[in-house]
Amino acid sequence: MINKPLLRAAQHILFWIVSFYIFLYIFKIGNKPGKIDYVYTILFHFFILPPVYINLVWLLPRLRRTNFWLGYFLINISLICLFSWLNLKFFSDWSNTVLPGYFFISYFNFFQVTLFFVVYLAISSLLKLSKSWFVVNSLQKELLVVEKEKAAREKELLELEAKALRAQMNPHFIFNCLNSIKSLMQEREMDKGVTYLTMFSKLIRTLFNNADKKEISLYDEIETCKLYLQLESMRFDSKFSYAVNVDEKIDLKSVQVPALIIQPFIENAIWHGIIPKANGGHIDFLVNQKNGSVEVIIDDDGVGQEASLQNKAGLAHQSKGLHLTQSRLELNNLLQKKNAQLEIIDKKNDNQKATGTKVILTFNQGE
């Protein structure tokens, strides 16, 4: 507030009004100030104003940047001597030419006028420095509050990431994958088993590599999701199909996203959208460019959220996973100053019957 232009102007006006009346009662001849005292005081101030404002506007800011004290004092001494001399010269020699109707006598000698100038420069400098100190101190306090809030958010994000990591890749998924590999080996389908085991090991390695990273490239996130989709489609065989369509014009490696932010939505689409459906279903995994942003879409034709939430077992896992992911996204936006957005759409036909769920994640390019 102290640095608002109108308030700053009011402070300066108040300072010079107070200064005017102090000088007026110093200069007055009689009991009350006369007209000539008012004129003399106004003219006297004209010679104080230039050195004061040269010091405030130019010299003090340069001193704070350069810390060149010798130059600062030499220039100020020169200014004081120059304007003290001009003050005396005006009232002794030039005033008759400028104001012929007035007869002025300078009340002070050169040393006394110089002392006035020194006092004014000292007072105005101290006022500016004290105000600057107040502003800096206030900003430091604000910064401290912001830093504390940021630290709290970072701690909260770390806790959420730890919870999300524990919730990622449901342990049942890992157990079932290993059982599927075991079954393939027992059935002598070695080639298929080796392929399954290779993809599974790649996925696990990717998860461990990204586990301690706050952000990864969208390219790496999509590759993880592709591996997950491949594994689940192999495990459930013909239960669901999927298609991945990525716009090749997008520079996926330039877009940074929170690690493992998309996979929970694909997991929900499979487990809570497609699997409960009697005749299986299909998932579209799309990455498009729209209005300078990148849209990641997980579109399934499953039973929809309402039917899924009726399953109590599905409700606990789904709501927990979605809540963690949404919270991570919001906190990451705050900490990284980003604007990633999440939209979940319940798809319905003309008869208001559920036809699946569409999840849209939007990331700004260059984030």
N, C-alpha and C positions, 0 to 999 in steps of 0.2 A: 504493500500500500504506500509506503514511504517514497517509492520511486515513480509513482504515477505523475505524468506531466503537469496536470492541473494543480495537484498538491505541492509539487516541487516549485511551481511558479508562485503559489501562495506563500510558501516558506520564504522565498527570496523577497517578495513584496513586503511581507511582515518585517523581515530583518532590516530593510532599508527605511521603512517607516519609523521603526524604533530608533534607528541610527539618526534619522533626520531630527527627531525631537530631542534627542540627547545633545546633538551639536547645536541645535537652535537655542537651548537654554544655557549652553556654554558660551555662545557668541553674543547673546542679547546684551544690550547696553543698559537699558533701564530695567524697571521692575517687570515689565511685560515685553515680549518680543515685538519689534516693530516690523514694518514692511521691508525695510532694508536688511533686517536680520534674516527674514525668510529668503530673500533673494541671495544674500551672501551664503547661507547654508546650502541652498540648492546648487549654487555654482561650485562651492567647495566639494560637494559630492561628485560633481562631474570629473574631478581630477582623481578621486579615489576609485571610482568604478572601473576604469581600464586596467590598472594593475591587479585589482582583486579578481576580475574575470579572466584576465590572461593567465593568472596563476591557477584559478579553479578549472578552467576549460582546457588549457594546454600544458602548463608546467607540471601540475600535480599528477595527471594521468601518465605523462612521459616519465616522471620520476618513479612511479610505481612499476612501470615496465622495465626501465633501464637501471634504476637504483643509483643514478649518477648524481650524488648529493652536491658535489662541488659546483657543477654546472648549474644546478637548480638554485643554489644560493647566490652565485655570481649574477645570474640573470635577474633574480628578484631584487638584489641590491641595486642593480642598474635601473630597473623599473622604478623603484622607490625614489632614487636620486633624481631621475628624469622628471617624474610627475610632481615631486616636491618642488623642483625648480620651476616647472611650468605653472604650478599653483601660485608661487610667490611672484613670478613674472607677470601673470595675468592681473593680479590685484594691484600690483605696483605700477605697471606700464600700459597694459593692453585694455583694461576695463573701461577706460574713458572712451576708447574707440568703439568698443562693442556696445556698451551701455552708457551713452553720454549723459543721461539724466541722473546717474548715480555717482557718488564719490565714495570709493572704498579705501579703507586702510587695513592692510594685513595685520591681524592681531598677533601673529606668531612669527618667530624667526625660522630659519631653514631647519635647525635641529628639532624644534618642536613639531613642525609639519611632518618631518621625516618620521618622528616618533608615532604620530597618528597613523601614518601609512603602515608602519611596522606592526602596530597593534591590530589594525584592520586585516592585514594579510594573515597574521597569526590566528585571529579569531575565526575568520572565514575558512582557513585551512583546517583548523581543528574541527569545525562544524562538519565540513565535508568528510574528513577522515573518520569522525565518530559515526556519521551516517553510513559511510561505506562499511565500517566495522559492524554496525547493527544489521545491515543488509546481508553481509557475508555470514554473520553469525546465525541469522534467521535461515538463510539458505542451507547452511551446514546442518542445522537442526532438522530442516525438511528432508535433506538428503539422508540423514541418519534414520529418520522414520521410514523413508522409502527403502533404504537398504535392509532395515529390520523386516519390513513387509516382504521384500524380495527373498530374504533368507528363509522366512517362514513358508513362503510359497514353494521355494526350492526343496525345503524339507518335506513339505506335503507331497510335492511331485515325486520325490525319491521314494516316499512311503507307498504312493500309489503305483509307481513303477514296480516296486518289489511285490506288491499284491498282484499286479497285473501279470508279472512274470510267473508267479506261483499259479495264477489262474490260466495262463496261456497253455495251449495244447493240453487240454483235459487229460489227466493221467490215464483215463480210460482209452483215449485215442492211442497213446503210446503202447499200452498193454495190448490193445486190439491189433495194432500194426504188427507187433512181435508175434502174436498168435497167428495172424494171417501168413506171415513169413514161414512160421513153423508148419502150418497146414500145407503150404505150397511145397515145402521140402518133403513132407511126408507123402504127398501125392506125386512126388517125382517130377514136379513141374519146376525143374531147376532154373531154366532160363528166366521164367517169370519171377521166380523167387529171388534170383540174383538182381534182376531189374528193380524189384520192389525194395530189396535191402539197400541197393545203391541210392535210390531216391530218398529212402528213409534216413540214411546216414547223412546225405547232403542237407536234408531239412534240419536234422538235429544239430549238425555243425553250424548251419546258418543261424539257428536260434541261439546257440552259445556265443557265436561271434558278435551278434547284435544285442545280447542281453545287457551289456554294460554301457551301451551307447544311448544317449538321449535322442539323437536324431540320426537317420540314415537317408540315403538317396531314395527317391521314389522307385528308381530302377531296381535297387536291391529288395525293397519291400514287395514289389510286384513279382520278382523271381521267387521269393519265399512263398507267396500266395499261390503261384503256379505249381510249385512242388507240393504244397498242401492239397490242392485240388486234384493233382494227379494221383496222390496216394489214396485219398478218400474215394475217388472214382474207381481205382483198381480194387480197393477193399470191398466196396459195395457193388462192384461189377456193373450190372445193368440197372441199378436202383435210380441213378440219376446221370444226366449228361451235363456237360458244361462247354462254354465257348469263351475264349479270351480274345478280346479285340482291343489293341493298343494303337493309338494314332502315332504313326512313325515320325510325324513332324515335331513331336514334343521331345525336348531334351530332358529325359527323365532324370539324368544324373545331376541336373542343375536344381532340381526341386527337392528340398529337404523336408522330411516328415518324421514325426515321432516313431521310434522303432516299434514294429509289431502293432501298428494301429489299425490295419485293414483286416488282418486274419480273423479276429473275433467275429466280424460281421459275416465272413464267409462260413465260419464254423456254425453260427446261428442259422444261416440260410440252409445249410445241409441238415443239421441235427434237429432244428425246430421248425423248419419250413418244408423240406423235401422228405425226410425219413418218415414223419408221421403220415404222409400222403400214401394212399393205398397203391396207386399206379406209378409212383415215382415222380420225377420232375426234371426241370432244367434250370441251370444257373448261367446268367450272362455276366461276365466280368469285363467291364468296359472302361477304357481310359481315354477321355476326350479333351479337346481344347475348347474352352468357351469363354468369350469376353476377356481374354488375357489371363484366364485361370485354367487350372487343370482339374477336371472332374473325374473322380473314380466312382464308378457305379457298380453295385452288386444287386442284380435284379433276378429274383427267383419267382417261380410260379407255384410255390408251396401253399401250405394251408393258411398262411397269414398269421399276423401277430395275435389276434383275438383267440383263435383256435389253439395256438401254441401256448398261450398263457393259461389255458384251462388245464394244461398238463402241469401238475404241481412240481414234479421233478424238473421239468423244463423251465418253469418259472424262476426257480432259485438260481440256476446256472446262467440262464439268459439275462435276467435283470442285473445280476452281479457283474457279469462280463461287460454288458452295455454301459452300466453305470461307471465302471472303472475306466472304460475307453473314453466315454464322454468327458469325465473329470480330467483325464490326462490331456485331452485335446484342449480343453478350456484353460488349464494351467499352463500348458505349453504356449498358447496364444499370449497369455499375460507375461510370461517370463521372456519369451523370444520376440515379443511385439509383432505377432503374426495375426492373420485373420482367417485361419482354417475354419471351415464350417461343416456342420453335419446336419443332414435332413433324412428322416425316415418316413417313408410313404407307405401306407396300407393301400394296396391296390384292390379295387373292387370293380365288378362289372355293372351293367345297367340295372341288374336286380339287387344290387348292394351285397352280392356274394363275394367273399374274399377270393382274390385271384393271385395272391402272393404279396411279397414285400420288396420295396425298392429302397436301397440305402445309397445316398449321394454324399460323398466326401469331396469338398472343394478346397484346393490348395492354390495359393498364388504362385505364379512362376517366379523363380529367383529366390523363393523362400527356402 
